[in-house]
Amino acid sequence: METLDVRQTKVFQIPKEISKLLKLRHLLANEISSIAVKDSIGGMTSLQKISSLIMDDEGVVIRELGKLKQLRSLSITNFKGEHGNTLCSSINEMQFLEKLPIDTIDNNEVYVDPGWT
């Protein structure tokens, strides 16, 4: 399976067993809790698109995202600016990344690294 699309369904939690889908390229959901996938997402190295990843308070999953070198599109919600440096490090590993919409917890909080444009 290359695409898992659970948008417009009643699926609210992605099980950690999803990491066994080694050829999965597109993980599409209305919301994906980073807490649920933090121990498994880094091994899903074929992923090219992740929609609506909700950040946990600690930002643990951000480091795992850096292992997803094929990622082209990533959408993050509930992002905290304090995790900006970790996110930039992960982004540097994603040579194919084309799209990265980020919604912050505090709409007034904006993080822009001056060296990343």
C-alpha distances in whole Angstrom, upper triangle without the diagonal:
4,6,7,11,13,16,19,18,20,18,20,19,15,16,16,14,11,12,11,7,9,6,6,8,9,11,13,16,19,20,18,21,21,23,20,18,21,21,17,16,18,16,13,14,11,12,13,14,15,17,20,20,24,26,27,31,31,28,27,23,25,25,22,21,23,20,18,19,17,17,18,19,19,21,24,26,29,30,33,35,36,32,33,34,31,28,30,30,26,26,28,25,23,24,21,22,23,23,24,26,27,29,32,33,37,37,40,38,37,36,36,36,39,38,34,34
4,7,10,13,15,19,18,21,18,20,19,16,17,17,15,12,12,12,8,9,6,4,5,6,9,11,14,18,19,17,20,20,23,20,18,20,20,17,15,17,15,11,12,9,9,10,11,12,15,18,18,22,24,26,30,30,27,26,22,23,23,20,18,20,18,15,16,13,14,15,15,16,19,21,24,27,27,31,32,34,30,30,31,28,26,27,27,23,23,25,22,19,21,18,18,19,19,21,23,25,27,29,31,34,34,37,35,34,33,33,33,36,34,31,31
4,6,10,12,15,15,17,15,17,17,14,15,16,15,12,13,13,10,11,9,6,6,5,6,8,11,14,16,15,18,19,21,19,17,19,20,17,15,17,16,13,14,11,9,10,9,10,12,15,16,19,22,24,28,28,26,25,21,22,23,20,18,21,19,16,17,15,14,14,14,15,16,19,21,24,25,29,31,32,29,29,30,28,25,27,27,23,23,25,23,20,21,18,18,19,18,19,20,22,24,27,29,32,31,35,33,32,31,32,32,35,34,30,30
4,6,9,12,12,14,12,13,13,10,12,14,13,10,12,13,10,12,11,7,8,6,5,6,8,12,13,12,15,16,19,16,14,18,19,15,14,17,16,13,15,13,11,12,10,10,11,14,14,17,20,22,26,27,24,23,20,21,23,20,18,21,20,17,19,17,15,16,15,15,16,18,20,23,24,27,30,31,28,28,30,27,25,27,27,23,23,26,24,21,23,21,20,20,19,20,20,22,23,26,27,30,30,33,32,31,31,32,33,36,35,31,31
4,6,9,9,12,10,12,13,11,14,16,16,12,15,16,13,16,14,11,11,8,6,5,6,9,11,11,15,17,19,17,16,19,21,18,16,19,19,16,18,16,13,13,11,10,10,12,14,17,20,22,26,27,24,24,21,22,24,21,20,23,22,19,21,19,17,17,15,15,15,17,18,21,23,27,29,31,28,28,30,28,25,27,28,25,24,27,26,23,25,22,20,20,19,19,19,21,21,24,25,29,28,32,31,30,30,31,32,35,35,31,31
4,6,6,8,6,9,10,9,12,15,15,13,16,17,15,18,17,13,14,11,8,6,5,7,9,10,13,16,18,15,15,19,20,18,17,20,20,17,20,18,16,16,14,12,11,12,13,15,19,21,24,26,24,24,21,22,25,22,21,24,24,21,23,21,19,19,17,16,16,17,18,20,22,26,29,30,28,29,31,28,26,29,29,26,26,29,27,25,27,24,23,23,21,20,20,21,21,24,24,28,27,31,30,30,30,32,33,36,36,33,33
4,5,8,8,9,12,12,15,18,19,16,19,20,18,21,20,16,16,12,10,6,4,5,8,10,14,17,19,17,17,20,22,20,19,22,23,20,22,20,17,17,14,12,10,10,13,15,18,21,24,26,24,25,21,23,25,23,21,25,25,22,24,22,19,19,16,15,14,16,16,19,21,25,28,30,27,28,30,28,25,28,29,26,25,29,28,25,27,24,22,22,19,19,18,19,19,22,22,25,25,29,28,28,29,30,32,35,35,32,31
4,7,8,10,13,14,17,20,21,19,22,23,21,24,23,19,19,16,14,10,8,7,11,13,16,19,21,19,20,23,25,24,22,26,26,23,26,24,21,21,17,16,13,13,16,17,21,23,26,28,27,27,25,26,29,27,25,28,28,26,28,26,23,23,20,19,17,19,18,21,24,27,30,32,30,31,34,32,29,31,33,30,29,32,32,29,31,28,26,25,22,22,21,22,21,24,24,27,26,30,30,30,31,33,35,38,38,35,34
4,5,8,11,12,15,18,19,17,20,22,20,23,22,19,20,16,14,11,9,9,11,13,16,19,20,18,19,22,24,22,21,25,25,23,25,24,21,22,19,17,15,15,17,18,21,23,26,28,27,27,24,26,29,27,25,29,29,26,29,27,24,24,22,20,19,20,20,22,25,28,31,33,31,32,34,32,30,33,34,30,30,34,32,30,32,29,27,27,25,24,23,23,23,25,25,28,28,32,32,32,33,35,37,40,40,37,36
4,6,9,11,14,17,18,17,21,22,21,24,24,21,22,19,16,13,10,10,11,13,14,18,19,16,18,21,23,22,21,25,26,24,27,26,23,24,21,18,16,15,17,17,21,21,25,27,26,26,24,26,29,27,26,29,29,27,30,28,26,26,24,22,20,21,20,21,24,27,31,32,30,32,35,32,30,33,34,31,31,35,33,31,34,31,29,29,27,26,24,24,23,25,24,28,28,32,31,32,33,35,37,41,41,38,38
4,6,8,10,14,15,13,17,18,17,21,21,18,19,16,13,11,8,9,9,10,12,15,16,13,14,18,20,18,18,22,22,20,23,22,20,21,18,16,14,14,14,15,18,19,22,24,23,23,21,23,26,23,22,26,26,24,27,26,23,24,21,20,18,19,18,20,22,26,29,30,28,30,32,29,27,30,31,28,28,32,30,28,31,29,27,27,25,24,23,23,22,24,23,27,27,31,30,31,31,33,35,39,39,36,36
4,7,10,13,15,14,17,19,18,21,22,19,20,17,13,12,8,8,7,7,9,12,13,10,13,16,18,17,17,20,21,20,23,23,20,21,18,15,13,12,12,12,15,16,19,21,20,20,18,21,23,21,21,24,24,23,26,25,23,24,21,18,17,16,15,16,19,22,26,27,25,27,29,27,25,28,29,26,27,30,29,27,30,28,26,27,24,22,21,20,19,21,20,24,24,28,27,28,29,31,33,36,37,34,34
4,6,9,11,11,14,16,16,19,20,17,18,16,12,12,9,10,8,7,7,10,10,7,9,13,14,14,14,18,18,17,21,21,18,20,18,14,14,13,12,12,14,14,17,19,18,18,16,19,21,19,19,22,22,21,24,24,21,23,21,18,17,16,16,17,19,22,25,26,24,26,28,25,23,27,27,24,25,29,27,26,29,27,25,26,24,22,22,21,20,21,21,24,26,29,28,28,28,31,32,36,36,33,34
4,7,8,7,10,12,12,15,16,13,15,13,10,10,9,11,9,7,8,9,10,7,7,11,12,11,11,15,15,14,17,17,15,17,15,12,12,12,11,12,14,15,18,19,18,17,14,17,19,16,16,20,19,18,21,21,19,21,19,16,16,16,16,18,19,22,25,26,23,25,27,24,22,25,26,22,23,26,25,23,26,25,23,24,22,21,21,21,21,22,22,26,27,30,28,29,28,30,31,35,35,32,32
4,5,6,9,10,11,14,16,14,17,15,12,14,13,15,13,10,10,11,10,7,7,11,11,9,11,14,14,13,17,18,16,19,18,15,16,16,14,15,16,16,20,20,19,17,15,18,20,17,17,21,19,19,22,22,20,23,21,19,19,19,19,20,22,24,27,28,25,27,28,25,24,27,27,23,25,28,26,24,28,27,25,27,25,24,24,24,24,25,25,28,30,33,31,31,31,33,33,37,37,34,35
4,5,6,9,10,13,15,14,16,16,13,15,15,17,15,11,11,11,10,6,6,8,7,6,8,11,11,11,15,16,15,18,17,15,17,17,14,15,16,16,19,19,17,15,13,16,17,14,15,18,17,16,20,20,19,22,21,19,19,19,20,21,22,24,27,26,23,25,26,23,22,25,24,21,23,26,23,23,26,25,24,26,25,24,24,24,24,25,25,29,30,33,31,31,30,32,32,36,35,32,34
4,5,6,8,11,13,12,15,16,13,16,16,19,17,14,14,14,14,10,9,12,10,8,10,13,11,11,15,16,15,18,18,16,18,19,17,18,19,19,23,22,21,19,16,19,20,16,17,20,18,17,21,20,20,23,22,21,22,22,23,24,25,27,30,30,27,29,29,26,25,28,27,23,25,27,25,24,27,26,25,28,26,26,27,26,27,28,28,32,34,36,34,34,33,35,35,38,37,34,36
4,5,6,9,11,9,12,12,10,12,13,16,15,12,13,13,14,10,8,12,11,8,8,11,10,9,12,13,12,15,15,13,15,16,15,17,18,19,22,22,20,18,15,18,19,15,15,18,16,15,18,17,17,19,19,17,19,19,21,23,23,26,29,29,25,27,28,24,23,26,25,21,23,25,23,21,24,23,22,24,23,23,24,24,25,26,27,31,32,35,33,32,31,32,33,36,35,32,33
4,5,7,10,9,12,13,11,14,15,19,17,14,14,13,14,11,8,10,9,5,6,9,7,6,10,11,10,14,15,13,16,18,15,18,18,19,22,21,19,17,14,16,16,13,13,16,13,12,16,15,15,18,18,17,19,19,21,23,23,26,28,28,24,26,26,23,21,24,23,19,21,23,20,19,22,21,21,23,23,22,24,24,25,27,28,31,32,35,32,32,30,31,31,35,33,30,32
4,6,9,9,12,14,13,16,18,21,20,17,18,17,17,14,12,14,12,9,10,12,9,8,11,12,12,16,17,16,19,21,19,21,22,23,26,25,23,21,18,20,20,16,17,19,16,15,18,17,18,21,21,20,22,23,25,27,27,30,32,32,28,29,30,26,25,27,26,22,24,26,23,22,24,23,23,26,26,25,27,27,29,30,31,35,36,39,36,35,34,35,35,38,36,34,35
4,6,5,9,11,11,14,16,19,19,16,18,17,18,16,13,15,14,11,11,12,10,7,10,9,10,13,14,14,17,19,18,21,22,23,27,26,24,22,18,20,20,17,17,19,16,14,17,15,16,18,19,18,20,22,24,26,27,30,32,32,28,29,30,26,25,27,26,22,23,25,22,20,22,21,21,23,23,23,25,26,28,30,31,34,35,38,36,35,33,34,34,37,36,32,33
4,6,9,11,12,16,18,22,21,18,20,18,20,17,14,16,15,11,10,11,8,6,7,7,9,12,14,15,18,20,19,22,23,24,27,26,24,22,18,20,19,16,15,17,14,12,14,13,14,17,18,18,21,22,25,27,27,30,31,32,28,29,29,25,24,25,24,20,21,23,19,18,20,19,20,22,22,23,25,26,28,30,32,35,36,38,36,34,33,33,33,36,34,31,32
4,6,9,11,14,17,21,21,19,21,20,22,20,16,18,18,14,13,13,11,8,8,6,8,10,12,14,17,20,19,23,24,26,29,28,26,24,20,21,21,18,17,18,15,13,14,12,13,15,17,17,20,22,25,28,28,31,32,33,29,29,30,26,24,26,25,21,22,23,20,18,19,17,18,20,21,22,24,26,28,30,32,36,36,38,36,35,33,33,33,36,34,30,31
4,6,7,11,14,17,17,15,18,17,19,17,14,16,16,13,11,12,11,7,9,6,6,8,9,11,13,16,16,19,21,23,27,26,23,22,18,19,20,16,15,17,15,12,14,11,11,13,14,15,17,19,22,25,25,28,30,30,27,27,28,25,23,24,24,20,20,22,19,17,19,17,17,19,19,19,21,23,25,27,29,32,32,35,33,32,31,31,31,34,32,29,29
4,7,10,13,17,17,15,18,17,20,18,15,17,18,14,12,13,12,8,9,5,4,5,6,9,12,15,15,19,20,23,26,26,23,22,18,18,19,16,14,16,14,11,12,9,9,10,11,12,15,17,20,23,23,27,28,29,26,25,26,23,21,22,22,18,18,20,17,15,16,13,14,15,15,16,19,20,23,26,28,31,31,33,31,29,28,28,28,31,30,26,26
4,6,10,13,14,13,16,16,19,17,14,17,18,15,12,14,14,10,11,9,6,6,5,6,8,12,13,16,18,21,25,25,22,21,18,18,19,17,14,17,16,12,14,11,9,10,9,10,12,15,18,21,21,25,26,28,25,25,26,23,20,22,22,19,18,21,19,16,17,14,14,15,14,15,16,18,20,23,25,28,28,31,29,28,27,27,28,30,29,26,26
4,7,10,10,9,12,13,15,14,11,14,16,13,10,13,14,10,12,11,7,8,6,5,7,9,10,13,16,18,22,22,19,19,15,16,18,15,13,16,16,13,15,13,11,12,10,10,11,13,15,18,19,23,25,26,23,23,25,22,20,22,22,19,18,21,19,17,19,17,15,16,15,15,16,17,19,21,23,26,26,29,27,26,26,27,27,31,30,26,26
4,7,8,8,12,13,16,15,13,16,18,16,13,16,17,14,16,14,11,11,8,6,5,8,10,13,16,18,22,23,20,21,17,18,20,18,16,19,19,16,18,16,13,13,11,10,10,13,14,17,19,22,25,26,24,24,26,24,21,23,24,20,20,23,22,19,21,18,17,17,15,15,15,16,17,20,21,25,24,28,26,25,25,26,28,31,30,27,27
4,5,6,10,12,15,13,13,16,18,16,14,18,19,16,18,17,14,14,11,8,6,7,9,11,14,17,20,22,20,20,17,18,21,19,17,20,21,18,21,19,16,16,13,12,11,12,13,16,18,21,24,26,23,24,26,24,21,24,25,22,21,25,24,21,24,21,19,19,17,16,15,16,16,19,20,23,23,26,25,25,25,27,29,32,32,28,28
4,7,10,13,15,14,15,17,20,19,17,20,22,19,21,21,17,17,13,10,7,6,9,10,14,16,19,22,20,21,18,19,22,21,19,22,23,20,23,22,18,18,15,13,11,12,11,14,16,20,23,25,23,24,26,24,22,25,26,23,23,26,26,23,26,23,21,20,17,16,15,15,14,17,17,20,20,24,23,23,24,26,28,31,32,28,28
4,6,9,12,11,12,14,17,17,15,18,20,18,20,20,16,17,13,10,7,5,6,7,10,12,16,18,16,17,15,16,19,18,16,20,21,19,22,21,18,18,15,12,10,10,9,11,14,17,20,22,20,21,24,22,19,22,24,21,21,25,24,22,25,23,20,20,17,16,14,14,13,15,15,18,19,22,21,22,22,24,26,30,30,27,27
4,6,9,8,8,11,14,13,11,14,16,15,17,18,14,15,12,9,8,6,5,6,9,11,14,16,14,14,12,14,16,15,14,17,18,16,19,19,16,17,14,12,10,10,10,11,13,17,20,21,18,20,22,20,17,21,22,19,19,23,22,20,23,22,19,20,17,15,15,14,14,16,16,19,20,24,22,22,22,24,26,29,29,26,27
4,5,5,7,9,12,12,11,14,17,16,18,19,16,18,15,11,11,9,6,5,7,8,11,13,12,12,10,12,15,14,14,17,18,17,21,21,18,20,17,14,12,10,10,10,12,15,18,19,17,19,21,18,17,20,21,18,19,23,22,21,24,23,21,22,20,17,16,15,14,15,15,18,20,23,21,22,22,24,25,29,29,27,28
4,5,5,6,9,10,9,11,14,14,16,18,15,17,15,11,12,10,6,6,5,6,10,10,8,8,6,9,11,10,10,14,15,14,18,19,16,18,16,13,12,10,10,10,11,13,16,17,14,16,18,15,14,17,18,15,17,20,19,18,22,22,19,21,19,16,16,14,14,15,15,18,20,23,20,21,20,22,23,27,27,24,26
4,6,5,8,10,10,13,15,16,18,20,18,20,18,15,15,13,10,8,8,6,9,10,9,8,8,11,13,12,13,16,17,17,21,22,19,22,20,16,16,13,13,12,13,15,18,18,15,18,20,17,16,20,20,18,20,23,22,21,25,25,23,25,22,20,20,18,17,17,16,20,22,25,22,23,22,25,26,29,30,27,29
4,6,8,8,9,12,14,14,17,19,17,19,17,14,15,13,10,10,10,10,13,13,13,11,10,13,15,13,14,17,17,17,21,21,19,22,20,17,16,15,15,15,16,18,22,21,19,21,23,19,19,22,22,19,21,24,23,22,26,25,23,25,23,21,21,19,19,20,19,23,25,27,25,26,25,28,28,32,32,29,31
4,6,5,5,9,10,10,13,15,13,16,15,12,13,13,10,10,11,11,14,14,12,10,8,11,12,10,11,14,14,13,17,18,16,19,17,15,15,14,15,16,16,18,21,21,18,20,21,18,17,20,20,16,18,21,19,19,22,22,20,22,21,19,19,18,19,20,20,24,25,28,25,25,24,26,27,30,30,27,29
4,6,6,8,10,11,14,16,14,17,16,13,15,14,11,11,10,9,12,11,9,7,5,9,9,7,9,12,12,13,16,18,16,19,18,15,16,14,15,15,15,17,19,18,15,18,18,15,14,18,17,14,17,19,18,18,21,22,20,23,21,19,20,18,19,19,19,23,25,27,24,24,23,25,25,28,28,25,27
4,6,7,9,11,13,16,15,18,18,16,18,18,14,15,14,13,15,14,12,9,8,11,11,8,11,13,12,13,17,19,18,21,20,18,19,17,19,19,19,20,22,21,18,20,21,17,17,20,19,16,19,21,19,19,23,23,22,25,24,22,23,22,23,23,23,27,29,31,28,28,26,28,27,31,30,28,30
4,6,6,7,10,13,12,15,16,14,16,17,14,15,15,15,18,16,15,12,9,12,12,9,10,13,11,11,15,16,15,19,18,16,18,17,19,20,20,22,24,23,20,22,22,18,18,21,19,16,18,21,18,18,21,21,20,23,22,21,22,22,23,24,24,28,29,32,29,29,27,28,28,32,30,28,30
4,5,5,8,10,9,12,12,10,13,14,11,13,13,14,17,16,13,11,8,10,10,7,7,10,9,8,12,13,12,15,15,13,14,14,17,18,18,20,22,22,18,19,20,16,15,18,17,13,15,18,15,14,18,18,16,19,19,17,19,19,20,21,22,26,27,29,27,26,24,25,25,29,27,25,26
4,6,7,10,10,12,13,12,16,16,14,16,15,15,18,16,14,11,8,10,8,5,6,8,5,6,10,12,11,15,15,14,16,16,18,20,19,20,22,21,18,19,18,15,14,16,14,11,14,15,12,12,16,16,16,19,19,18,20,20,22,22,24,27,28,30,27,26,24,25,24,27,26,23,25
4,5,9,9,13,14,14,17,19,16,18,18,19,22,20,17,15,12,13,12,8,10,11,7,8,11,12,13,16,17,16,19,19,21,23,22,24,26,25,21,22,22,18,18,20,18,14,16,18,14,14,17,17,18,21,21,20,23,23,25,26,27,31,32,34,31,30,28,28,27,30,29,26,28
4,6,6,10,11,11,15,17,15,17,18,19,22,21,18,16,13,14,14,10,10,11,8,7,10,10,10,14,14,14,17,17,20,22,22,24,26,26,22,23,23,19,18,20,18,15,16,18,15,14,16,16,16,19,19,18,21,21,24,25,27,30,31,33,30,29,27,28,27,30,29,26,27
4,6,8,11,12,16,18,16,19,19,21,24,23,19,17,14,14,14,10,9,10,7,5,7,7,8,12,14,14,17,18,21,24,23,25,26,26,22,22,22,19,17,19,17,14,14,15,12,11,13,13,14,17,18,18,21,21,24,26,28,31,31,33,31,29,27,27,26,29,27,24,25
4,6,9,11,15,18,17,20,21,23,26,25,22,20,17,17,17,14,12,13,10,7,8,6,8,11,12,13,17,19,22,25,24,27,28,28,25,24,24,21,19,21,19,16,16,17,14,12,13,12,13,16,17,18,20,22,25,27,29,32,32,34,32,30,28,28,27,30,28,25,26
4,6,7,11,14,13,17,18,20,23,23,20,18,15,15,15,12,10,12,10,7,8,6,6,8,9,10,13,15,18,21,21,24,25,26,22,22,23,20,17,19,18,15,14,16,14,11,13,11,11,14,14,14,17,18,21,23,25,29,29,31,29,27,25,25,25,28,26,23,24
4,7,10,14,14,17,18,21,24,24,21,20,16,16,17,14,11,12,12,8,8,5,4,5,6,8,12,14,18,21,20,23,24,26,22,22,22,20,17,18,18,15,13,15,13,10,11,9,9,10,11,12,15,17,20,22,25,28,27,30,27,25,24,24,24,26,25,21,21
4,7,10,11,14,16,19,22,23,19,19,15,15,17,15,11,14,13,10,11,9,6,6,5,6,9,12,15,18,18,21,23,24,21,20,22,20,16,18,19,15,14,17,15,12,14,11,9,10,9,10,12,14,17,20,22,25,24,27,25,23,22,22,23,26,25,21,21
4,7,7,11,13,16,19,20,16,17,13,13,15,13,10,13,14,10,13,11,8,9,6,5,6,9,12,15,15,19,20,22,19,19,20,18,15,17,18,15,14,17,16,13,16,14,11,12,10,10,11,12,14,17,19,22,22,25,23,22,21,22,23,26,25,21,22
4,6,9,12,15,19,20,17,18,14,14,17,16,13,16,17,14,16,15,11,11,8,6,5,8,10,13,14,18,20,22,19,19,21,20,16,19,20,17,16,19,19,16,18,16,13,13,11,10,10,11,12,15,17,20,20,23,21,20,20,21,23,26,26,22,22
4,6,9,13,16,17,15,16,13,14,17,16,14,17,18,16,18,17,14,14,10,8,5,6,6,10,11,15,17,19,17,18,20,19,16,18,20,17,17,20,20,18,20,19,15,16,12,10,9,9,10,12,14,17,17,20,19,18,19,20,22,25,26,22,22
4,6,9,13,14,11,13,10,10,14,13,11,14,16,14,17,17,13,14,11,8,6,5,6,9,10,13,16,17,15,16,18,16,13,16,18,15,15,19,18,16,20,18,15,16,14,11,11,10,10,12,13,17,17,20,18,18,18,19,21,24,25,22,22
4,7,10,12,10,12,10,11,14,14,13,16,18,17,20,20,17,18,15,11,9,6,5,6,8,11,14,15,13,15,18,16,14,17,19,16,17,20,20,19,22,22,18,19,16,13,12,10,9,10,10,14,15,18,16,17,17,19,21,25,25,23,24
4,7,8,6,8,7,8,12,12,11,15,17,16,19,20,17,18,16,12,10,7,6,5,6,8,11,12,10,12,15,13,11,15,16,14,15,19,19,18,22,22,18,20,17,14,13,10,10,9,10,13,15,17,15,15,15,18,19,23,23,21,22
4,6,5,7,8,9,12,13,13,16,18,18,21,23,20,22,19,16,14,11,10,8,8,9,13,12,11,14,16,13,13,17,18,16,18,21,21,21,24,25,22,23,21,17,17,14,13,12,11,14,17,19,17,18,17,20,21,25,26,24,25
4,6,8,10,11,13,15,16,18,20,21,24,26,23,24,22,18,17,13,11,8,8,8,11,10,9,13,15,13,14,17,18,17,19,22,22,23,26,27,24,25,23,19,18,15,14,12,10,13,16,18,15,17,16,20,21,24,25,24,26
4,5,8,9,11,13,14,16,18,20,22,24,22,24,22,19,18,14,14,11,10,9,12,10,8,12,13,11,12,16,16,15,18,20,21,21,25,26,23,25,23,20,20,17,16,14,13,16,19,20,17,18,17,20,20,24,24,23,25
4,6,6,8,10,11,13,15,16,19,21,18,20,19,15,15,11,12,10,8,8,10,9,6,10,11,8,9,13,13,12,14,17,17,18,21,22,20,22,20,16,17,14,14,13,13,15,18,19,16,16,15,17,18,21,22,20,22
4,6,6,7,10,11,13,15,18,20,18,21,19,16,16,13,14,13,12,12,14,12,9,12,13,9,10,14,13,12,15,17,16,17,21,22,20,23,21,18,19,16,17,16,16,19,22,23,20,20,18,20,20,24,23,22,24
4,5,5,6,9,10,11,15,17,15,17,16,13,13,11,13,13,11,13,15,14,11,13,13,10,10,13,13,10,13,15,14,15,19,19,17,20,18,16,17,15,16,16,16,20,21,23,20,20,18,20,20,23,23,21,23
4,5,5,7,10,11,13,15,13,16,15,11,12,10,12,12,10,11,12,12,8,9,10,7,6,9,9,7,9,12,12,12,16,17,15,17,16,13,14,13,14,14,16,18,20,21,18,17,15,16,16,20,19,17,19
4,5,6,8,10,12,15,14,17,17,14,15,14,16,16,14,14,15,14,10,11,10,7,7,10,8,6,10,11,10,12,15,17,16,19,18,16,18,16,18,18,19,22,23,24,21,20,17,18,17,21,19,18,20
4,5,6,8,11,13,12,15,15,13,15,14,16,17,15,17,18,17,13,14,14,10,10,12,11,8,11,13,11,12,15,16,15,18,18,16,18,17,19,19,21,24,25,27,23,22,20,21,20,23,22,20,22
4,5,5,8,10,9,12,12,10,12,11,14,16,14,16,17,17,13,13,13,10,8,11,10,6,8,11,9,9,12,13,11,15,14,12,15,14,17,18,19,22,23,25,22,20,18,19,18,21,20,17,19
4,5,7,10,9,12,13,12,14,14,17,18,16,17,17,17,13,13,12,9,8,9,7,4,6,8,5,7,10,12,11,15,15,13,16,16,19,20,22,24,25,26,23,21,18,18,17,20,18,16,18
4,6,9,9,13,14,13,16,16,19,21,19,21,21,21,17,17,16,13,12,13,11,8,10,10,7,8,11,12,12,16,17,16,19,19,22,23,25,27,28,30,27,25,22,22,21,24,22,19,21
4,6,6,9,11,11,14,15,18,20,19,21,21,22,18,18,17,14,13,14,12,9,9,11,8,7,10,10,10,13,14,14,17,17,20,22,24,27,27,29,26,24,22,22,21,24,22,19,20
4,6,9,11,12,16,17,20,23,21,23,23,23,20,19,18,16,14,14,12,9,9,9,6,5,7,7,8,12,14,14,18,19,22,24,26,29,29,30,28,25,23,22,21,23,20,18,19
4,6,9,11,15,17,21,23,22,24,25,25,22,21,21,18,16,16,15,12,11,12,9,7,7,6,8,11,13,14,17,19,22,24,27,30,29,31,29,26,24,23,22,25,22,19,20
4,6,7,11,13,17,20,18,21,22,23,19,18,19,17,14,14,14,11,10,12,10,6,8,6,6,8,9,10,13,15,18,21,24,26,26,28,25,23,21,21,20,23,21,18,18
4,7,10,13,17,20,19,22,22,24,21,19,20,18,15,15,16,13,11,13,12,8,8,5,4,5,6,9,12,14,18,20,24,26,25,27,25,22,21,20,20,22,20,17,16
4,7,10,14,17,16,19,20,22,19,18,19,18,14,15,16,13,11,14,14,10,11,9,6,6,5,6,9,11,14,17,20,23,22,24,22,20,19,18,19,22,21,17,16
4,7,10,13,13,16,17,19,16,15,17,15,12,13,15,12,10,14,13,11,13,11,8,9,6,5,7,9,12,14,17,20,19,21,19,18,17,17,18,21,20,17,17
4,7,10,10,14,15,18,15,15,17,16,12,14,17,14,13,16,16,14,16,15,11,11,8,6,5,6,8,11,14,16,16,18,17,15,15,16,18,21,21,18,17
4,7,7,10,12,14,12,12,15,14,11,13,15,13,13,16,17,15,18,17,13,14,11,7,6,5,6,8,11,14,14,16,14,13,13,15,17,20,21,17,18
4,5,9,12,14,13,13,17,15,13,16,18,16,16,20,20,19,22,21,17,17,14,11,8,6,5,6,7,11,11,14,13,13,14,16,18,22,23,20,20
4,7,10,12,11,12,16,15,13,16,19,17,17,21,22,21,24,24,20,20,17,14,11,8,6,5,4,8,10,13,11,12,13,16,18,22,23,21,22
4,7,9,8,9,12,12,10,13,15,14,14,18,19,18,22,22,18,19,16,12,11,7,6,4,6,9,10,12,9,10,10,13,15,18,20,18,19
4,5,6,7,11,11,10,13,15,15,16,19,20,20,23,24,20,21,19,15,14,10,9,6,6,8,10,11,8,9,9,12,14,17,19,18,19
4,5,5,9,10,9,11,14,15,15,17,19,20,22,23,20,21,19,15,14,11,10,8,9,9,11,11,7,7,6,9,11,14,16,15,17
4,6,8,9,10,11,13,14,16,18,20,20,23,25,22,23,21,18,17,14,14,11,11,12,14,14,10,11,9,12,12,15,17,16,19
4,6,5,6,9,10,11,12,15,16,17,20,21,19,20,19,15,15,12,13,11,12,14,16,16,12,12,9,12,12,15,16,15,18
4,5,5,6,9,10,10,12,15,15,18,20,17,18,17,13,14,11,13,11,13,14,15,15,11,10,7,8,8,12,13,11,14
4,5,5,6,9,10,11,13,15,17,19,17,19,18,15,17,14,16,15,17,18,19,18,15,13,10,10,8,12,11,11,14
4,5,5,6,9,10,11,13,16,18,16,18,18,15,16,14,16,15,17,19,20,20,16,15,12,13,11,15,14,13,16
4,5,5,6,9,10,11,14,15,13,15,14,11,13,11,13,13,15,17,18,19,15,13,10,11,10,14,13,11,14
4,5,5,6,9,10,12,14,12,14,14,12,14,12,15,15,18,19,20,20,16,14,10,10,8,11,10,8,11
4,5,5,7,9,12,14,13,16,16,14,17,16,18,18,21,22,23,23,20,17,14,13,11,14,12,11,14
4,5,5,7,10,12,11,14,14,12,15,14,17,18,20,22,23,24,20,18,15,15,13,16,14,12,15
4,5,5,8,10,8,11,11,9,13,13,16,17,20,22,22,23,19,17,14,13,12,14,12,10,12
4,6,7,10,9,12,14,13,16,16,20,20,23,25,25,25,22,19,16,14,12,14,11,9,12
4,6,9,9,13,14,14,17,18,21,22,25,27,27,28,25,22,19,18,16,18,15,13,15
4,6,6,9,11,11,15,16,19,21,24,26,26,27,24,21,19,18,16,18,16,13,14
4,6,9,12,13,17,18,22,24,27,29,28,29,26,23,21,19,17,19,16,13,14
4,6,9,11,15,17,21,23,27,28,28,29,27,24,21,20,19,21,18,15,15
4,6,8,11,13,17,20,23,25,24,25,23,20,18,17,16,18,17,13,13
4,7,10,13,17,19,23,25,23,24,23,20,18,17,17,18,17,13,12
4,6,10,13,16,20,21,20,22,20,17,16,15,16,18,18,14,13
4,6,10,13,16,18,17,18,16,14,13,13,14,17,16,13,12
4,7,10,13,15,13,16,14,12,12,13,15,18,18,15,14
4,6,10,12,11,13,11,9,10,11,14,17,18,15,15
4,7,9,8,10,9,9,11,13,16,19,20,18,18
4,5,6,8,7,7,9,12,15,18,20,18,19
4,6,9,8,10,12,15,18,21,23,21,22
4,5,5,8,11,15,18,21,23,22,22
4,5,8,11,14,17,20,23,21,21
4,6,10,13,16,18,21,20,20
4,7,10,13,16,18,17,18
4,7,10,12,15,14,14
4,7,9,12,11,12
4,6,9,8,8
4,5,5,8
4,6,7
4,6
4
